[in-house]
Protein backbone atom coordinates (compact mmCIF):
# COMPACT_ATOMS: atom_id res chain seq x y z
CA UNK A 1 0.00 0.00 0.00
CA UNK A 2 1.23 3.48 -0.85
CA UNK A 3 0.64 6.96 0.44
CA UNK A 4 1.11 10.18 -1.53
CA UNK A 5 1.75 13.62 -0.08
CA UNK A 6 3.44 16.94 -0.79
CA UNK A 7 6.30 18.16 1.34
CA UNK A 8 5.32 20.75 3.95
CA UNK A 9 6.56 24.29 3.36
CA UNK A 10 8.75 25.26 5.09
CA UNK A 11 10.34 21.84 5.53
CA UNK A 12 11.47 20.38 8.84
CA UNK A 13 14.86 18.71 9.54
CA UNK A 14 13.33 15.19 9.49
CA UNK A 15 11.74 15.93 6.11
CA UNK A 16 15.06 17.20 4.75
CA UNK A 17 16.79 14.02 5.91
CA UNK A 18 14.13 11.79 4.35
CA UNK A 19 14.21 13.69 1.06
CA UNK A 20 18.00 13.63 0.88
CA UNK A 21 17.99 9.87 1.42
CA UNK A 22 15.53 9.35 -1.43
CA UNK A 23 17.29 11.81 -3.73
CA UNK A 24 20.72 10.28 -3.10
CA UNK A 25 19.31 6.81 -3.71
CA UNK A 26 17.91 7.93 -7.07
CA UNK A 27 21.24 9.47 -8.10
CA UNK A 28 23.14 6.30 -7.19
CA UNK A 29 20.72 3.88 -8.88
CA UNK A 30 19.91 5.88 -12.03
CA UNK A 31 22.65 8.50 -12.47
CA UNK A 32 22.04 8.79 -16.21
CA UNK A 33 18.47 9.97 -15.62
CA UNK A 34 19.53 13.22 -13.98
CA UNK A 35 21.49 16.31 -14.97
CA UNK A 36 23.08 16.34 -11.51
CA UNK A 37 25.18 13.75 -9.69
CA UNK A 38 25.47 12.11 -6.28
CA UNK A 39 28.94 13.60 -5.71
CA UNK A 40 27.67 17.11 -6.35
CA UNK A 41 24.54 16.91 -4.22
CA UNK A 42 26.16 15.02 -1.34
CA UNK A 43 28.26 18.15 -0.79
CA UNK A 44 25.22 20.41 -0.38
CA UNK A 45 24.53 21.66 3.13
CA UNK A 46 21.26 21.22 4.98
CA UNK A 47 20.78 24.97 4.62
CA UNK A 48 20.87 24.54 0.86
CA UNK A 49 18.26 21.76 1.05
CA UNK A 50 16.11 23.87 3.36
CA UNK A 51 16.11 26.75 0.88
CA UNK A 52 15.52 24.45 -2.09
CA UNK A 53 12.60 22.58 -0.55
CA UNK A 54 10.98 25.50 1.24
CA UNK A 55 10.42 27.74 -1.77
CA UNK A 56 6.74 28.65 -2.18
CA UNK A 57 7.20 28.52 -5.94
CA UNK A 58 7.72 24.78 -6.21
CA UNK A 59 5.98 21.68 -4.93
CA UNK A 60 7.52 18.26 -4.31
CA UNK A 61 5.29 15.21 -4.19
CA UNK A 62 6.42 11.96 -2.59
CA UNK A 63 5.19 8.38 -2.79
CA UNK A 64 5.80 6.25 0.28
CA UNK A 65 5.27 2.58 0.99
CA UNK A 66 3.38 2.07 4.22
CA UNK A 67 5.62 -0.14 6.31
CA UNK A 68 3.92 0.12 9.69
CA UNK A 69 1.12 1.88 11.51
CA UNK A 70 2.65 4.92 13.27
CA UNK A 71 2.13 5.23 17.00
CA UNK A 72 0.35 8.17 18.59
CA UNK A 73 3.71 9.63 19.61
CA UNK A 74 4.97 9.70 16.02
CA UNK A 75 4.20 12.51 13.66
CA UNK A 76 5.41 13.79 10.31
CA UNK A 77 5.19 12.68 6.67
CA UNK A 78 7.77 9.88 6.93
CA UNK A 79 6.60 8.10 10.10
CA UNK A 80 5.72 4.50 9.34
CA UNK A 81 6.56 5.00 5.68
CA UNK A 82 9.45 4.29 3.34
CA UNK A 83 9.84 6.95 0.65
CA UNK A 84 10.10 5.32 -2.79
CA UNK A 85 9.23 7.98 -5.39
CA UNK A 86 9.13 11.71 -6.03
CA UNK A 87 8.52 14.51 -8.50
CA UNK A 88 8.93 18.29 -8.29
CA UNK A 89 7.08 21.01 -10.18
CA UNK A 90 8.73 24.42 -10.57
CA UNK A 91 6.48 27.46 -11.03
CA UNK A 92 7.60 30.35 -13.28
CA UNK A 93 8.95 32.37 -10.34
CA UNK A 94 11.33 29.50 -9.55
CA UNK A 95 12.95 29.30 -12.99
CA UNK A 96 16.48 30.45 -13.60
CA UNK A 97 16.68 32.75 -16.67
CA UNK A 98 18.46 30.09 -18.75
CA UNK A 99 16.04 27.28 -17.89
CA UNK A 100 13.48 28.03 -20.56
CA UNK A 101 15.83 29.71 -23.03
CA UNK A 102 15.18 27.01 -25.68
CA UNK A 103 11.45 27.87 -25.55
CA UNK A 104 12.23 31.56 -25.98
CA UNK A 105 14.43 30.83 -28.98
CA UNK A 106 11.61 28.77 -30.51
CA UNK A 107 9.20 31.69 -30.06
CA UNK A 108 7.09 29.88 -27.47
CA UNK A 109 8.11 31.64 -24.27
CA UNK A 110 5.78 34.58 -24.83
CA UNK A 111 2.81 32.31 -25.44
CA UNK A 112 3.02 30.13 -22.35
CA UNK A 113 2.99 30.33 -18.57
CA UNK A 114 5.47 27.50 -18.20
CA UNK A 115 5.90 25.18 -15.24
CA UNK A 116 8.74 22.66 -15.20
CA UNK A 117 8.54 19.02 -14.14
CA UNK A 118 11.85 17.79 -12.67
CA UNK A 119 13.38 15.08 -10.47
CA UNK A 120 10.83 12.43 -11.40
CA UNK A 121 11.87 9.04 -10.04
CA UNK A 122 10.42 5.81 -8.63
CA UNK A 123 12.50 3.07 -7.02
CA UNK A 124 12.95 0.08 -9.40
CA UNK A 125 11.34 -2.31 -6.89
CA UNK A 126 8.11 -0.32 -7.07
CA UNK A 127 7.83 0.43 -10.78
CA UNK A 128 4.94 -0.78 -12.90
CA UNK A 129 2.39 -0.12 -10.14
CA UNK A 130 1.05 3.24 -11.28
CA UNK A 131 3.11 5.24 -8.80
CA UNK A 132 4.78 7.48 -11.37
CA UNK A 133 1.41 8.19 -12.98
CA UNK A 134 -0.07 9.25 -9.65
CA UNK A 135 2.90 11.48 -8.83
CA UNK A 136 2.74 13.22 -12.21
CA UNK A 137 -1.04 13.57 -11.91
CA UNK A 138 -0.66 15.37 -8.58
CA UNK A 139 2.07 17.58 -9.95
CA UNK A 140 -0.02 18.61 -12.95
CA UNK A 141 -2.99 19.39 -10.71
CA UNK A 142 -0.83 21.62 -8.50
CA UNK A 143 0.42 23.50 -11.55
CA UNK A 144 -3.14 23.90 -12.83
CA UNK A 145 -4.40 25.44 -9.58
CA UNK A 146 -1.34 27.43 -8.46
CA UNK A 147 -1.28 31.18 -9.06
CA UNK A 148 2.24 32.42 -9.71
CA UNK A 149 2.90 36.11 -8.92
CA UNK A 150 4.45 36.54 -12.36
CA UNK A 151 1.03 35.74 -13.84
CA UNK A 152 -1.58 36.90 -11.31
CA UNK A 153 -4.47 37.18 -13.75
CA UNK A 154 -6.52 34.01 -14.16
CA UNK A 155 -7.59 33.36 -17.73
CA UNK A 156 -4.93 35.58 -19.29
CA UNK A 157 -3.59 35.42 -22.81
CA UNK A 158 -0.91 32.87 -22.01
CA UNK A 159 -1.64 29.16 -21.88
CA UNK A 160 -0.57 27.44 -18.68
CA UNK A 161 1.62 24.44 -19.54
CA UNK A 162 3.98 21.98 -17.90
CA UNK A 163 7.21 21.20 -19.76
CA UNK A 164 9.95 18.66 -19.16
CA UNK A 165 13.14 17.28 -20.66
CA UNK A 166 13.60 13.50 -20.84
CA UNK A 167 16.22 11.12 -22.22
CA UNK A 168 15.18 9.44 -25.48
CA UNK A 169 16.39 6.09 -24.18
CA UNK A 170 14.08 6.30 -21.18
CA UNK A 171 11.23 4.67 -23.11
CA UNK A 172 9.08 3.96 -20.07
CA UNK A 173 9.14 7.62 -19.02
CA UNK A 174 8.41 8.81 -22.56
CA UNK A 175 5.48 6.39 -22.75
CA UNK A 176 4.14 7.52 -19.38
CA UNK A 177 4.29 11.20 -20.30
CA UNK A 178 2.63 10.56 -23.66
CA UNK A 179 -0.22 8.67 -21.99
CA UNK A 180 -0.70 11.61 -19.64
CA UNK A 181 -1.15 14.03 -22.52
CA UNK A 182 2.38 15.32 -23.10
CA UNK A 183 3.52 15.80 -26.68
CA UNK A 184 6.99 16.18 -28.17
CA UNK A 185 8.17 19.75 -28.73
CA UNK A 186 9.91 19.06 -32.01
CA UNK A 187 10.19 22.80 -32.70
CA UNK A 188 12.50 23.27 -29.71
CA UNK A 189 16.20 22.49 -30.15
CA UNK A 190 17.61 20.04 -27.63
CA UNK A 191 20.85 18.29 -26.83
CA UNK A 192 21.20 15.05 -28.78
CA UNK A 193 19.59 12.14 -26.96
CA UNK A 194 17.02 14.30 -25.17
CA UNK A 195 13.57 15.61 -25.96
CA UNK A 196 11.33 18.41 -24.73
CA UNK A 197 7.70 17.55 -23.99
CA UNK A 198 4.73 19.71 -23.02
CA UNK A 199 1.14 19.39 -21.80
CA UNK A 200 -1.49 22.07 -21.32
CA UNK A 201 -3.01 22.27 -17.83
TIZA-689947 format. One line per field, with one value per residue (C-alpha): residue number from 1; residue in three letters; y, x, z. Coordinates in Angstrom, 2 decimals. Example, Ala and Ser with C-alpha at 12.3 -4.5 7.8 and 13.67 -1.06 7.14 Angstrom:
% TIZA-689947
n: 1; 2
res: ala; ser
y: -4.50; -1.06
x: 12.30; 13.67
z: 7.80; 7.14
This chain:
% TIZA-689947
n: 1; 2; 3; 4; 5; 6; 7; 8; 9; 10; 11; 12; 13; 14; 15; 16; 17; 18; 19; 20; 21; 22; 23; 24; 25; 26; 27; 28; 29; 30; 31; 32; 33; 34; 35; 36; 37; 38; 39; 40; 41; 42; 43; 44; 45; 46; 47; 48; 49; 50; 51; 52; 53; 54; 55; 56; 57; 58; 59; 60; 61; 62; 63; 64; 65; 66; 67; 68; 69; 70; 71; 72; 73; 74; 75; 76; 77; 78; 79; 80; 81; 82; 83; 84; 85; 86; 87; 88; 89; 90; 91; 92; 93; 94; 95; 96; 97; 98; 99; 100; 101; 102; 103; 104; 105; 106; 107; 108; 109; 110; 111; 112; 113; 114; 115; 116; 117; 118; 119; 120; 121; 122; 123; 124; 125; 126; 127; 128; 129; 130; 131; 132; 133; 134; 135; 136; 137; 138; 139; 140; 141; 142; 143; 144; 145; 146; 147; 148; 149; 150; 151; 152; 153; 154; 155; 156; 157; 158; 159; 160; 161; 162; 163; 164; 165; 166; 167; 168; 169; 170; 171; 172; 173; 174; 175; 176; 177; 178; 179; 180; 181; 182; 183; 184; 185; 186; 187; 188; 189; 190; 191; 192; 193; 194; 195; 196; 197; 198; 199; 200; 201
res: unk; unk; unk; unk; unk; unk; unk; unk; unk; unk; unk; unk; unk; unk; unk; unk; unk; unk; unk; unk; unk; unk; unk; unk; unk; unk; unk; unk; unk; unk; unk; unk; unk; unk; unk; unk; unk; unk; unk; unk; unk; unk; unk; unk; unk; unk; unk; unk; unk; unk; unk; unk; unk; unk; unk; unk; unk; unk; unk; unk; unk; unk; unk; unk; unk; unk; unk; unk; unk; unk; unk; unk; unk; unk; unk; unk; unk; unk; unk; unk; unk; unk; unk; unk; unk; unk; unk; unk; unk; unk; unk; unk; unk; unk; unk; unk; unk; unk; unk; unk; unk; unk; unk; unk; unk; unk; unk; unk; unk; unk; unk; unk; unk; unk; unk; unk; unk; unk; unk; unk; unk; unk; unk; unk; unk; unk; unk; unk; unk; unk; unk; unk; unk; unk; unk; unk; unk; unk; unk; unk; unk; unk; unk; unk; unk; unk; unk; unk; unk; unk; unk; unk; unk; unk; unk; unk; unk; unk; unk; unk; unk; unk; unk; unk; unk; unk; unk; unk; unk; unk; unk; unk; unk; unk; unk; unk; unk; unk; unk; unk; unk; unk; unk; unk; unk; unk; unk; unk; unk; unk; unk; unk; unk; unk; unk; unk; unk; unk; unk; unk; unk
y: 0.00; 3.48; 6.96; 10.18; 13.62; 16.94; 18.16; 20.75; 24.29; 25.26; 21.84; 20.38; 18.71; 15.19; 15.93; 17.20; 14.02; 11.79; 13.69; 13.63; 9.87; 9.35; 11.81; 10.28; 6.81; 7.93; 9.47; 6.30; 3.88; 5.88; 8.50; 8.79; 9.97; 13.22; 16.31; 16.34; 13.75; 12.11; 13.60; 17.11; 16.91; 15.02; 18.15; 20.41; 21.66; 21.22; 24.97; 24.54; 21.76; 23.87; 26.75; 24.45; 22.58; 25.50; 27.74; 28.65; 28.52; 24.78; 21.68; 18.26; 15.21; 11.96; 8.38; 6.25; 2.58; 2.07; -0.14; 0.12; 1.88; 4.92; 5.23; 8.17; 9.63; 9.70; 12.51; 13.79; 12.68; 9.88; 8.10; 4.50; 5.00; 4.29; 6.95; 5.32; 7.98; 11.71; 14.51; 18.29; 21.01; 24.42; 27.46; 30.35; 32.37; 29.50; 29.30; 30.45; 32.75; 30.09; 27.28; 28.03; 29.71; 27.01; 27.87; 31.56; 30.83; 28.77; 31.69; 29.88; 31.64; 34.58; 32.31; 30.13; 30.33; 27.50; 25.18; 22.66; 19.02; 17.79; 15.08; 12.43; 9.04; 5.81; 3.07; 0.08; -2.31; -0.32; 0.43; -0.78; -0.12; 3.24; 5.24; 7.48; 8.19; 9.25; 11.48; 13.22; 13.57; 15.37; 17.58; 18.61; 19.39; 21.62; 23.50; 23.90; 25.44; 27.43; 31.18; 32.42; 36.11; 36.54; 35.74; 36.90; 37.18; 34.01; 33.36; 35.58; 35.42; 32.87; 29.16; 27.44; 24.44; 21.98; 21.20; 18.66; 17.28; 13.50; 11.12; 9.44; 6.09; 6.30; 4.67; 3.96; 7.62; 8.81; 6.39; 7.52; 11.20; 10.56; 8.67; 11.61; 14.03; 15.32; 15.80; 16.18; 19.75; 19.06; 22.80; 23.27; 22.49; 20.04; 18.29; 15.05; 12.14; 14.30; 15.61; 18.41; 17.55; 19.71; 19.39; 22.07; 22.27
x: 0.00; 1.23; 0.64; 1.11; 1.75; 3.44; 6.30; 5.32; 6.56; 8.75; 10.34; 11.47; 14.86; 13.33; 11.74; 15.06; 16.79; 14.13; 14.21; 18.00; 17.99; 15.53; 17.29; 20.72; 19.31; 17.91; 21.24; 23.14; 20.72; 19.91; 22.65; 22.04; 18.47; 19.53; 21.49; 23.08; 25.18; 25.47; 28.94; 27.67; 24.54; 26.16; 28.26; 25.22; 24.53; 21.26; 20.78; 20.87; 18.26; 16.11; 16.11; 15.52; 12.60; 10.98; 10.42; 6.74; 7.20; 7.72; 5.98; 7.52; 5.29; 6.42; 5.19; 5.80; 5.27; 3.38; 5.62; 3.92; 1.12; 2.65; 2.13; 0.35; 3.71; 4.97; 4.20; 5.41; 5.19; 7.77; 6.60; 5.72; 6.56; 9.45; 9.84; 10.10; 9.23; 9.13; 8.52; 8.93; 7.08; 8.73; 6.48; 7.60; 8.95; 11.33; 12.95; 16.48; 16.68; 18.46; 16.04; 13.48; 15.83; 15.18; 11.45; 12.23; 14.43; 11.61; 9.20; 7.09; 8.11; 5.78; 2.81; 3.02; 2.99; 5.47; 5.90; 8.74; 8.54; 11.85; 13.38; 10.83; 11.87; 10.42; 12.50; 12.95; 11.34; 8.11; 7.83; 4.94; 2.39; 1.05; 3.11; 4.78; 1.41; -0.07; 2.90; 2.74; -1.04; -0.66; 2.07; -0.02; -2.99; -0.83; 0.42; -3.14; -4.40; -1.34; -1.28; 2.24; 2.90; 4.45; 1.03; -1.58; -4.47; -6.52; -7.59; -4.93; -3.59; -0.91; -1.64; -0.57; 1.62; 3.98; 7.21; 9.95; 13.14; 13.60; 16.22; 15.18; 16.39; 14.08; 11.23; 9.08; 9.14; 8.41; 5.48; 4.14; 4.29; 2.63; -0.22; -0.70; -1.15; 2.38; 3.52; 6.99; 8.17; 9.91; 10.19; 12.50; 16.20; 17.61; 20.85; 21.20; 19.59; 17.02; 13.57; 11.33; 7.70; 4.73; 1.14; -1.49; -3.01
z: 0.00; -0.85; 0.44; -1.53; -0.08; -0.79; 1.34; 3.95; 3.36; 5.09; 5.53; 8.84; 9.54; 9.49; 6.11; 4.75; 5.91; 4.35; 1.06; 0.88; 1.42; -1.43; -3.73; -3.10; -3.71; -7.07; -8.10; -7.19; -8.88; -12.03; -12.47; -16.21; -15.62; -13.98; -14.97; -11.51; -9.69; -6.28; -5.71; -6.35; -4.22; -1.34; -0.79; -0.38; 3.13; 4.98; 4.62; 0.86; 1.05; 3.36; 0.88; -2.09; -0.55; 1.24; -1.77; -2.18; -5.94; -6.21; -4.93; -4.31; -4.19; -2.59; -2.79; 0.28; 0.99; 4.22; 6.31; 9.69; 11.51; 13.27; 17.00; 18.59; 19.61; 16.02; 13.66; 10.31; 6.67; 6.93; 10.10; 9.34; 5.68; 3.34; 0.65; -2.79; -5.39; -6.03; -8.50; -8.29; -10.18; -10.57; -11.03; -13.28; -10.34; -9.55; -12.99; -13.60; -16.67; -18.75; -17.89; -20.56; -23.03; -25.68; -25.55; -25.98; -28.98; -30.51; -30.06; -27.47; -24.27; -24.83; -25.44; -22.35; -18.57; -18.20; -15.24; -15.20; -14.14; -12.67; -10.47; -11.40; -10.04; -8.63; -7.02; -9.40; -6.89; -7.07; -10.78; -12.90; -10.14; -11.28; -8.80; -11.37; -12.98; -9.65; -8.83; -12.21; -11.91; -8.58; -9.95; -12.95; -10.71; -8.50; -11.55; -12.83; -9.58; -8.46; -9.06; -9.71; -8.92; -12.36; -13.84; -11.31; -13.75; -14.16; -17.73; -19.29; -22.81; -22.01; -21.88; -18.68; -19.54; -17.90; -19.76; -19.16; -20.66; -20.84; -22.22; -25.48; -24.18; -21.18; -23.11; -20.07; -19.02; -22.56; -22.75; -19.38; -20.30; -23.66; -21.99; -19.64; -22.52; -23.10; -26.68; -28.17; -28.73; -32.01; -32.70; -29.71; -30.15; -27.63; -26.83; -28.78; -26.96; -25.17; -25.96; -24.73; -23.99; -23.02; -21.80; -21.32; -17.83
